[in-house]
Amino acid sequence: MARKPTAKESFVMFNVTYEDGTMTSNRRVAEAILGGLEGDAPALAIIEEQDRQIQEQSGRSRGAIKAIVRAPVRKSA
């Protein structure tokens, strides 16, 4: 029996800079929550939640987020 095609969720990648100067690259945020009047502002809350989950699992805390910037889109060859 054939399967129904599923919609593939798309993501936007962000580079995150923390107060202590460290940086993480390519943090994924669902594209569906971005846009509208807030622009990329909802991404900050999502990334902060990801940091909390990482902290719970690893036991290491991240500093406060200083800035988030969309990562450049890589073109596939």
N, CA, C and O atoms as a CHARMM CRD file, in Angstrom:
* protein
*
  308
    1    1 MET  N      0.84000  -1.17200   0.00000 PROA 1      0.00000
    2    1 MET  CA     0.00000   0.00000   0.00000 PROA 1      0.00000
    3    1 MET  C      0.89300   1.24600   0.00000 PROA 1      0.00000
    4    1 MET  O      1.87300   1.32500   0.74200 PROA 1      0.00000
    5    2 ALA  N      0.54500   2.18600  -0.82200 PROA 2      0.00000
    6    2 ALA  CA     1.34200   3.40600  -0.94300 PROA 2      0.00000
    7    2 ALA  C      1.13100   4.31500   0.26500 PROA 2      0.00000
    8    2 ALA  O      0.04800   4.38600   0.84500 PROA 2      0.00000
    9    3 ARG  N      2.19500   4.99400   0.61000 PROA 3      0.00000
   10    3 ARG  CA     2.11500   5.94800   1.72000 PROA 3      0.00000
   11    3 ARG  C      1.69800   7.31600   1.20300 PROA 3      0.00000
   12    3 ARG  O      1.96300   7.67600   0.05600 PROA 3      0.00000
   13    4 LYS  N      1.03700   8.06900   2.07800 PROA 4      0.00000
   14    4 LYS  CA     0.69900   9.44200   1.74100 PROA 4      0.00000
   15    4 LYS  C      1.95900  10.28900   1.77900 PROA 4      0.00000
   16    4 LYS  O      2.77900  10.13800   2.68500 PROA 4      0.00000
   17    5 PRO  N      2.12100  11.16200   0.82400 PROA 5      0.00000
   18    5 PRO  CA     3.27700  12.06000   0.90500 PROA 5      0.00000
   19    5 PRO  C      3.09500  13.02800   2.07700 PROA 5      0.00000
   20    5 PRO  O      2.00100  13.54800   2.29900 PROA 5      0.00000
   21    6 THR  N      4.15800  13.25800   2.81000 PROA 6      0.00000
   22    6 THR  CA     4.08200  14.17900   3.93800 PROA 6      0.00000
   23    6 THR  C      4.77600  15.47600   3.57300 PROA 6      0.00000
   24    6 THR  O      5.74300  15.48900   2.81100 PROA 6      0.00000
   25    7 ALA  N      4.27700  16.54500   4.11900 PROA 7      0.00000
   26    7 ALA  CA     4.89800  17.84300   3.88300 PROA 7      0.00000
   27    7 ALA  C      6.20900  17.89900   4.66000 PROA 7      0.00000
   28    7 ALA  O      6.25600  17.57200   5.84600 PROA 7      0.00000
   29    8 LYS  N      7.24300  18.30600   3.99400 PROA 8      0.00000
   30    8 LYS  CA     8.54600  18.39100   4.63000 PROA 8      0.00000
   31    8 LYS  C      8.65800  19.75200   5.30700 PROA 8      0.00000
   32    8 LYS  O      8.49900  20.79100   4.66600 PROA 8      0.00000
   33    9 GLU  N      8.93100  19.73600   6.60600 PROA 9      0.00000
   34    9 GLU  CA     9.04800  20.98400   7.33800 PROA 9      0.00000
   35    9 GLU  C     10.37600  21.64600   7.00200 PROA 9      0.00000
   36    9 GLU  O     11.41800  20.99000   6.97500 PROA 9      0.00000
   37   10 SER  N     10.33300  22.94100   6.74900 PROA 10     0.00000
   38   10 SER  CA    11.56600  23.64200   6.42200 PROA 10     0.00000
   39   10 SER  C     12.03300  24.45700   7.62900 PROA 10     0.00000
   40   10 SER  O     11.23500  24.89800   8.45700 PROA 10     0.00000
   41   11 PHE  N     13.33200  24.63800   7.69800 PROA 11     0.00000
   42   11 PHE  CA    13.94600  25.31400   8.82900 PROA 11     0.00000
   43   11 PHE  C     14.79800  26.47700   8.34500 PROA 11     0.00000
   44   11 PHE  O     15.25500  26.50800   7.20200 PROA 11     0.00000
   45   12 VAL  N     14.99900  27.43100   9.24700 PROA 12     0.00000
   46   12 VAL  CA    15.91700  28.53600   9.02600 PROA 12     0.00000
   47   12 VAL  C     17.05200  28.35200  10.01300 PROA 12     0.00000
   48   12 VAL  O     16.82000  28.03900  11.18100 PROA 12     0.00000
   49   13 MET  N     18.26900  28.54400   9.55300 PROA 13     0.00000
   50   13 MET  CA    19.44100  28.39100  10.40800 PROA 13     0.00000
   51   13 MET  C     19.87500  29.74200  10.94800 PROA 13     0.00000
   52   13 MET  O     19.85000  30.74900  10.24000 PROA 13     0.00000
   53   14 PHE  N     20.27900  29.74600  12.23100 PROA 14     0.00000
   54   14 PHE  CA    20.73900  30.96800  12.87600 PROA 14     0.00000
   55   14 PHE  C     22.10800  30.74300  13.49900 PROA 14     0.00000
   56   14 PHE  O     22.40400  29.65800  14.00000 PROA 14     0.00000
   57   15 ASN  N     22.94000  31.78100  13.46200 PROA 15     0.00000
   58   15 ASN  CA    24.19500  31.80300  14.20500 PROA 15     0.00000
   59   15 ASN  C     23.92000  32.58600  15.47900 PROA 15     0.00000
   60   15 ASN  O     23.33100  33.66600  15.43100 PROA 15     0.00000
   61   16 VAL  N     24.34600  32.04400  16.62500 PROA 16     0.00000
   62   16 VAL  CA    24.06500  32.64900  17.91700 PROA 16     0.00000
   63   16 VAL  C     25.36400  33.09000  18.57000 PROA 16     0.00000
   64   16 VAL  O     26.31800  32.31600  18.65700 PROA 16     0.00000
   65   17 THR  N     25.39700  34.33500  19.02700 PROA 17     0.00000
   66   17 THR  CA    26.53900  34.85400  19.76600 PROA 17     0.00000
   67   17 THR  C     26.10400  35.07400  21.20800 PROA 17     0.00000
   68   17 THR  O     25.05200  35.65800  21.46800 PROA 17     0.00000
   69   18 TYR  N     26.92800  34.59900  22.14300 PROA 18     0.00000
   70   18 TYR  CA    26.61400  34.71000  23.56400 PROA 18     0.00000
   71   18 TYR  C     27.38900  35.86600  24.18500 PROA 18     0.00000
   72   18 TYR  O     28.36300  36.35000  23.60800 PROA 18     0.00000
   73   19 GLU  N     26.95000  36.30600  25.36600 PROA 19     0.00000
   74   19 GLU  CA    27.56700  37.42900  26.07700 PROA 19     0.00000
   75   19 GLU  C     29.05900  37.20500  26.32400 PROA 19     0.00000
   76   19 GLU  O     29.84000  38.15600  26.30400 PROA 19     0.00000
   77   20 ASP  N     29.46100  35.94300  26.55700 PROA 20     0.00000
   78   20 ASP  CA    30.87000  35.66100  26.85400 PROA 20     0.00000
   79   20 ASP  C     31.74000  35.57200  25.60100 PROA 20     0.00000
   80   20 ASP  O     32.93300  35.28300  25.69800 PROA 20     0.00000
   81   21 GLY  N     31.15400  35.82000  24.42400 PROA 21     0.00000
   82   21 GLY  CA    31.90700  35.82400  23.18400 PROA 21     0.00000
   83   21 GLY  C     31.88200  34.52100  22.41100 PROA 21     0.00000
   84   21 GLY  O     32.35400  34.47700  21.27500 PROA 21     0.00000
   85   22 THR  N     31.34300  33.45200  22.99300 PROA 22     0.00000
   86   22 THR  CA    31.26300  32.18900  22.26600 PROA 22     0.00000
   87   22 THR  C     30.15700  32.27200  21.21900 PROA 22     0.00000
   88   22 THR  O     29.26600  33.11800  21.28800 PROA 22     0.00000
   89   23 MET  N     30.24300  31.37100  20.25300 PROA 23     0.00000
   90   23 MET  CA    29.28700  31.38000  19.15700 PROA 23     0.00000
   91   23 MET  C     28.90900  29.95500  18.78400 PROA 23     0.00000
   92   23 MET  O     29.75400  29.06000  18.80600 PROA 23     0.00000
   93   24 THR  N     27.65300  29.74300  18.44500 PROA 24     0.00000
   94   24 THR  CA    27.22500  28.46500  17.87600 PROA 24     0.00000
   95   24 THR  C     26.63200  28.75800  16.50400 PROA 24     0.00000
   96   24 THR  O     26.04800  29.81700  16.27300 PROA 24     0.00000
   97   25 SER  N     26.79300  27.81500  15.61700 PROA 25     0.00000
   98   25 SER  CA    26.33200  27.99100  14.24300 PROA 25     0.00000
   99   25 SER  C     25.20200  27.03400  13.92000 PROA 25     0.00000
  100   25 SER  O     25.06600  25.96600  14.51800 PROA 25     0.00000
  101   26 ASN  N     24.39700  27.45100  12.95500 PROA 26     0.00000
  102   26 ASN  CA    23.36000  26.60200  12.36900 PROA 26     0.00000
  103   26 ASN  C     22.36300  26.05000  13.37600 PROA 26     0.00000
  104   26 ASN  O     22.08500  24.85000  13.37800 PROA 26     0.00000
  105   27 ARG  N     21.82700  26.90300  14.22600 PROA 27     0.00000
  106   27 ARG  CA    20.75300  26.51000  15.13500 PROA 27     0.00000
  107   27 ARG  C     19.45800  26.54700  14.34700 PROA 27     0.00000
  108   27 ARG  O     19.12200  27.57000  13.75100 PROA 27     0.00000
  109   28 ARG  N     18.71900  25.42700  14.33900 PROA 28     0.00000
  110   28 ARG  CA    17.52200  25.28400  13.52000 PROA 28     0.00000
  111   28 ARG  C     16.28700  25.83200  14.21800 PROA 28     0.00000
  112   28 ARG  O     16.04800  25.56900  15.39600 PROA 28     0.00000
  113   29 VAL  N     15.50000  26.60500  13.45600 PROA 29     0.00000
  114   29 VAL  CA    14.21700  27.12200  13.91700 PROA 29     0.00000
  115   29 VAL  C     13.22700  26.89900  12.78100 PROA 29     0.00000
  116   29 VAL  O     13.52700  27.19300  11.62400 PROA 29     0.00000
  117   30 ALA  N     12.05400  26.38200  13.10900 PROA 30     0.00000
  118   30 ALA  CA    11.04800  26.11400  12.07900 PROA 30     0.00000
  119   30 ALA  C     10.64300  27.40600  11.37800 PROA 30     0.00000
  120   30 ALA  O     10.36000  28.41600  12.02300 PROA 30     0.00000
  121   31 GLU  N     10.62300  27.35800  10.07500 PROA 31     0.00000
  122   31 GLU  CA    10.30400  28.53300   9.27300 PROA 31     0.00000
  123   31 GLU  C      8.86900  29.00100   9.50200 PROA 31     0.00000
  124   31 GLU  O      8.57100  30.18300   9.33500 PROA 31     0.00000
  125   32 ALA  N      7.99000  28.09300   9.87700 PROA 32     0.00000
  126   32 ALA  CA     6.57800  28.41700  10.04000 PROA 32     0.00000
  127   32 ALA  C      6.32900  29.44100  11.14700 PROA 32     0.00000
  128   32 ALA  O      5.34900  30.18400  11.08100 PROA 32     0.00000
  129   33 ILE  N      7.19900  29.49700  12.16600 PROA 33     0.00000
  130   33 ILE  CA     6.95900  30.44100  13.26200 PROA 33     0.00000
  131   33 ILE  C      7.58000  31.80900  13.00800 PROA 33     0.00000
  132   33 ILE  O      7.32800  32.75200  13.75900 PROA 33     0.00000
  133   34 LEU  N      8.38400  31.92600  11.96500 PROA 34     0.00000
  134   34 LEU  CA     9.04900  33.18600  11.66300 PROA 34     0.00000
  135   34 LEU  C      8.21400  34.01300  10.70000 PROA 34     0.00000
  136   34 LEU  O      7.27200  33.51000  10.08800 PROA 34     0.00000
  137   35 GLY  N      8.56400  35.27400  10.57200 PROA 35     0.00000
  138   35 GLY  CA     7.86800  36.15100   9.65300 PROA 35     0.00000
  139   35 GLY  C      6.80700  36.95800  10.37700 PROA 35     0.00000
  140   35 GLY  O      6.85300  37.09800  11.60000 PROA 35     0.00000
  141   36 GLY  N      5.88500  37.47000   9.65200 PROA 36     0.00000
  142   36 GLY  CA     4.84900  38.29700  10.25000 PROA 36     0.00000
  143   36 GLY  C      5.42300  39.61400  10.74700 PROA 36     0.00000
  144   36 GLY  O      6.48200  40.04600  10.29000 PROA 36     0.00000
  145   37 LEU  N      4.74300  40.24000  11.66300 PROA 37     0.00000
  146   37 LEU  CA     5.17900  41.53500  12.18300 PROA 37     0.00000
  147   37 LEU  C      6.41000  41.43200  13.06400 PROA 37     0.00000
  148   37 LEU  O      7.18400  42.38400  13.16200 PROA 37     0.00000
  149   38 GLU  N      6.60200  40.27600  13.71300 PROA 38     0.00000
  150   38 GLU  CA     7.73400  40.11200  14.62300 PROA 38     0.00000
  151   38 GLU  C      9.03700  39.79000  13.90400 PROA 38     0.00000
  152   38 GLU  O     10.10400  39.92500  14.50200 PROA 38     0.00000
  153   39 GLY  N      8.98900  39.37700  12.66500 PROA 39     0.00000
  154   39 GLY  CA    10.19000  39.00700  11.92600 PROA 39     0.00000
  155   39 GLY  C     10.87500  37.80000  12.55200 PROA 39     0.00000
  156   39 GLY  O     10.25000  36.75100  12.71100 PROA 39     0.00000
  157   40 ASP  N     12.15400  37.93200  12.91100 PROA 40     0.00000
  158   40 ASP  CA    12.91700  36.82900  13.48900 PROA 40     0.00000
  159   40 ASP  C     12.86400  36.80700  15.02000 PROA 40     0.00000
  160   40 ASP  O     13.51500  35.96500  15.63800 PROA 40     0.00000
  161   41 ALA  N     12.11000  37.70700  15.63900 PROA 41     0.00000
  162   41 ALA  CA    12.04400  37.77800  17.10400 PROA 41     0.00000
  163   41 ALA  C     11.60500  36.46000  17.76200 PROA 41     0.00000
  164   41 ALA  O     12.15700  36.11400  18.80700 PROA 41     0.00000
  165   42 PRO  N     10.65400  35.71500  17.21200 PROA 42     0.00000
  166   42 PRO  CA    10.26900  34.45200  17.84300 PROA 42     0.00000
  167   42 PRO  C     11.40700  33.42700  17.89000 PROA 42     0.00000
  168   42 PRO  O     11.38500  32.51500  18.71600 PROA 42     0.00000
  169   43 ALA  N     12.38800  33.57200  17.01600 PROA 43     0.00000
  170   43 ALA  CA    13.51700  32.63800  16.99100 PROA 43     0.00000
  171   43 ALA  C     14.31100  32.71500  18.28700 PROA 43     0.00000
  172   43 ALA  O     14.84700  31.70200  18.73800 PROA 43     0.00000
  173   44 LEU  N     14.39700  33.88900  18.89300 PROA 44     0.00000
  174   44 LEU  CA    15.14500  34.04100  20.14000 PROA 44     0.00000
  175   44 LEU  C     14.55900  33.15900  21.23500 PROA 44     0.00000
  176   44 LEU  O     15.30300  32.49100  21.95300 PROA 44     0.00000
  177   45 ALA  N     13.24600  33.14900  21.37100 PROA 45     0.00000
  178   45 ALA  CA    12.59300  32.31600  22.39300 PROA 45     0.00000
  179   45 ALA  C     12.82100  30.83400  22.12300 PROA 45     0.00000
  180   45 ALA  O     13.04500  30.06400  23.05700 PROA 45     0.00000
  181   46 ILE  N     12.76800  30.42700  20.86300 PROA 46     0.00000
  182   46 ILE  CA    12.98400  29.02700  20.50500 PROA 46     0.00000
  183   46 ILE  C     14.41600  28.61100  20.82400 PROA 46     0.00000
  184   46 ILE  O     14.64300  27.53300  21.37300 PROA 46     0.00000
  185   47 ILE  N     15.37700  29.45600  20.48400 PROA 47     0.00000
  186   47 ILE  CA    16.78500  29.13100  20.73300 PROA 47     0.00000
  187   47 ILE  C     17.07400  29.10700  22.22800 PROA 47     0.00000
  188   47 ILE  O     17.84700  28.26800  22.69100 PROA 47     0.00000
  189   48 GLU  N     16.46000  30.02400  22.99900 PROA 48     0.00000
  190   48 GLU  CA    16.63000  29.99300  24.45500 PROA 48     0.00000
  191   48 GLU  C     16.08400  28.69200  25.03900 PROA 48     0.00000
  192   48 GLU  O     16.68000  28.13000  25.95700 PROA 48     0.00000
  193   49 GLU  N     14.95500  28.20800  24.51600 PROA 49     0.00000
  194   49 GLU  CA    14.39200  26.93400  24.97400 PROA 49     0.00000
  195   49 GLU  C     15.31500  25.77700  24.60800 PROA 49     0.00000
  196   49 GLU  O     15.49800  24.85800  25.40500 PROA 49     0.00000
  197   50 GLN  N     15.89700  25.81200  23.41700 PROA 50     0.00000
  198   50 GLN  CA    16.86100  24.78100  23.02600 PROA 50     0.00000
  199   50 GLN  C     18.04800  24.77800  23.98200 PROA 50     0.00000
  200   50 GLN  O     18.52900  23.71600  24.37700 PROA 50     0.00000
  201   51 ASP  N     18.52500  25.97600  24.35700 PROA 51     0.00000
  202   51 ASP  CA    19.64900  26.08000  25.30000 PROA 51     0.00000
  203   51 ASP  C     19.29100  25.48400  26.66100 PROA 51     0.00000
  204   51 ASP  O     20.11800  24.81800  27.28500 PROA 51     0.00000
  205   52 ARG  N     18.05900  25.72200  27.12300 PROA 52     0.00000
  206   52 ARG  CA    17.61800  25.13800  28.40400 PROA 52     0.00000
  207   52 ARG  C     17.61800  23.61100  28.33700 PROA 52     0.00000
  208   52 ARG  O     18.04000  22.94300  29.28100 PROA 52     0.00000
  209   53 GLN  N     17.14400  23.06800  27.22200 PROA 53     0.00000
  210   53 GLN  CA    17.12900  21.61000  27.06800 PROA 53     0.00000
  211   53 GLN  C     18.54100  21.05400  27.01600 PROA 53     0.00000
  212   53 GLN  O     18.81400  20.01000  27.61000 PROA 53     0.00000
  213   54 ILE  N     19.44100  21.72800  26.32000 PROA 54     0.00000
  214   54 ILE  CA    20.83400  21.29300  26.25400 PROA 54     0.00000
  215   54 ILE  C     21.46200  21.34400  27.64100 PROA 54     0.00000
  216   54 ILE  O     22.21400  20.44700  28.02100 PROA 54     0.00000
  217   55 GLN  N     21.15100  22.40000  28.39800 PROA 55     0.00000
  218   55 GLN  CA    21.68500  22.54200  29.74900 PROA 55     0.00000
  219   55 GLN  C     21.21100  21.40800  30.64400 PROA 55     0.00000
  220   55 GLN  O     22.00200  20.86500  31.41400 PROA 55     0.00000
  221   56 GLU  N     19.93700  21.03800  30.56000 PROA 56     0.00000
  222   56 GLU  CA    19.40300  19.94200  31.36700 PROA 56     0.00000
  223   56 GLU  C     20.10100  18.62400  31.04300 PROA 56     0.00000
  224   56 GLU  O     20.39400  17.83700  31.94300 PROA 56     0.00000
  225   57 GLN  N     20.36300  18.38800  29.77600 PROA 57     0.00000
  226   57 GLN  CA    20.96500  17.12800  29.36500 PROA 57     0.00000
  227   57 GLN  C     22.45600  17.06200  29.64400 PROA 57     0.00000
  228   57 GLN  O     22.97700  16.00800  30.00900 PROA 57     0.00000
  229   58 SER  N     23.14900  18.19100  29.47300 PROA 58     0.00000
  230   58 SER  CA    24.60200  18.16600  29.61900 PROA 58     0.00000
  231   58 SER  C     25.08600  18.61000  30.98900 PROA 58     0.00000
  232   58 SER  O     26.19100  18.26000  31.40200 PROA 58     0.00000
  233   59 GLY  N     24.27100  19.37600  31.69400 PROA 59     0.00000
  234   59 GLY  CA    24.69600  19.89700  32.98000 PROA 59     0.00000
  235   59 GLY  C     25.53400  21.16300  32.86800 PROA 59     0.00000
  236   59 GLY  O     25.95900  21.71000  33.88500 PROA 59     0.00000
  237   60 ARG  N     25.77500  21.63200  31.66300 PROA 60     0.00000
  238   60 ARG  CA    26.54700  22.85100  31.43400 PROA 60     0.00000
  239   60 ARG  C     25.60500  23.97000  31.02300 PROA 60     0.00000
  240   60 ARG  O     24.72600  23.77600  30.18300 PROA 60     0.00000
  241   61 SER  N     25.79000  25.12800  31.61200 PROA 61     0.00000
  242   61 SER  CA    24.91900  26.23900  31.25500 PROA 61     0.00000
  243   61 SER  C     25.58800  27.13000  30.21400 PROA 61     0.00000
  244   61 SER  O     26.81100  27.27500  30.19000 PROA 61     0.00000
  245   62 ARG  N     24.78800  27.70500  29.38100 PROA 62     0.00000
  246   62 ARG  CA    25.24000  28.68000  28.40100 PROA 62     0.00000
  247   62 ARG  C     25.03800  30.05100  29.00900 PROA 62     0.00000
  248   62 ARG  O     24.22200  30.22400  29.91400 PROA 62     0.00000
  249   63 GLY  N     25.77600  31.01400  28.51800 PROA 63     0.00000
  250   63 GLY  CA    25.57000  32.38200  28.96300 PROA 63     0.00000
  251   63 GLY  C     24.33500  32.96700  28.30600 PROA 63     0.00000
  252   63 GLY  O     23.62200  32.28800  27.56700 PROA 63     0.00000
  253   64 ALA  N     24.10000  34.22300  28.58300 PROA 64     0.00000
  254   64 ALA  CA    22.97100  34.90700  27.96700 PROA 64     0.00000
  255   64 ALA  C     23.26300  35.14900  26.48900 PROA 64     0.00000
  256   64 ALA  O     24.41400  35.34900  26.10000 PROA 64     0.00000
  257   65 ILE  N     22.22900  35.12800  25.68400 PROA 65     0.00000
  258   65 ILE  CA    22.37700  35.34500  24.24400 PROA 65     0.00000
  259   65 ILE  C     22.53300  36.83500  23.98400 PROA 65     0.00000
  260   65 ILE  O     21.73500  37.64800  24.45100 PROA 65     0.00000
  261   66 LYS  N     23.55900  37.17700  23.24400 PROA 66     0.00000
  262   66 LYS  CA    23.83100  38.56800  22.88400 PROA 66     0.00000
  263   66 LYS  C     23.14200  38.91900  21.57100 PROA 66     0.00000
  264   66 LYS  O     22.52000  39.97500  21.46300 PROA 66     0.00000
  265   67 ALA  N     23.24700  38.04100  20.56900 PROA 67     0.00000
  266   67 ALA  CA    22.66200  38.33000  19.26000 PROA 67     0.00000
  267   67 ALA  C     22.40400  37.04400  18.49300 PROA 67     0.00000
  268   67 ALA  O     23.10100  36.04500  18.67000 PROA 67     0.00000
  269   68 ILE  N     21.38900  37.08800  17.63700 PROA 68     0.00000
  270   68 ILE  CA    21.14700  35.99700  16.69000 PROA 68     0.00000
  271   68 ILE  C     21.09700  36.60400  15.29200 PROA 68     0.00000
  272   68 ILE  O     20.54300  37.68300  15.08400 PROA 68     0.00000
  273   69 VAL  N     21.68700  35.88700  14.34000 PROA 69     0.00000
  274   69 VAL  CA    21.74600  36.34100  12.94800 PROA 69     0.00000
  275   69 VAL  C     21.46200  35.13800  12.05300 PROA 69     0.00000
  276   69 VAL  O     21.96500  34.04100  12.29700 PROA 69     0.00000
  277   70 ARG  N     20.66700  35.34700  11.03300 PROA 70     0.00000
  278   70 ARG  CA    20.42200  34.25300  10.07800 PROA 70     0.00000
  279   70 ARG  C     21.72700  33.82600   9.43500 PROA 70     0.00000
  280   70 ARG  O     22.52800  34.65600   9.00400 PROA 70     0.00000
  281   71 ALA  N     21.92700  32.52300   9.37800 PROA 71     0.00000
  282   71 ALA  CA    23.12000  31.98500   8.71800 PROA 71     0.00000
  283   71 ALA  C     22.94900  32.10300   7.22000 PROA 71     0.00000
  284   71 ALA  O     21.83100  31.98500   6.71900 PROA 71     0.00000
  285   72 PRO  N     24.03400  32.33300   6.48900 PROA 72     0.00000
  286   72 PRO  CA    23.91600  32.40200   5.03200 PROA 72     0.00000
  287   72 PRO  C     23.42100  31.07300   4.45700 PROA 72     0.00000
  288   72 PRO  O     23.77700  30.00600   4.95600 PROA 72     0.00000
  289   73 VAL  N     22.61700  31.14100   3.42800 PROA 73     0.00000
  290   73 VAL  CA    22.07700  29.94200   2.79700 PROA 73     0.00000
  291   73 VAL  C     23.12700  29.34000   1.89500 PROA 73     0.00000
  292   73 VAL  O     23.68600  30.01600   1.03100 PROA 73     0.00000
  293   74 ARG  N     23.39200  28.06000   2.10300 PROA 74     0.00000
  294   74 ARG  CA    24.33600  27.35900   1.24400 PROA 74     0.00000
  295   74 ARG  C     23.62900  26.86800   0.00500 PROA 74     0.00000
  296   74 ARG  O     22.53600  26.30800   0.08100 PROA 74     0.00000
  297   75 LYS  N     24.24400  27.07400  -1.11700 PROA 75     0.00000
  298   75 LYS  CA    23.66600  26.59100  -2.36600 PROA 75     0.00000
  299   75 LYS  C     24.21600  25.20000  -2.63700 PROA 75     0.00000
  300   75 LYS  O     25.42500  24.97600  -2.58400 PROA 75     0.00000
  301   76 SER  N     23.30700  24.26100  -2.93000 PROA 76     0.00000
  302   76 SER  CA    23.75900  22.90100  -3.21300 PROA 76     0.00000
  303   76 SER  C     24.35000  22.83800  -4.60200 PROA 76     0.00000
  304   76 SER  O     23.92600  23.54500  -5.51600 PROA 76     0.00000
  305   77 ALA  N     25.34300  21.97300  -4.73800 PROA 77     0.00000
  306   77 ALA  CA    26.06400  21.86400  -6.01800 PROA 77     0.00000
  307   77 ALA  C     25.33900  20.99700  -6.99600 PROA 77     0.00000
  308   77 ALA  O     25.80900  20.80300  -8.11700 PROA 77     0.00000
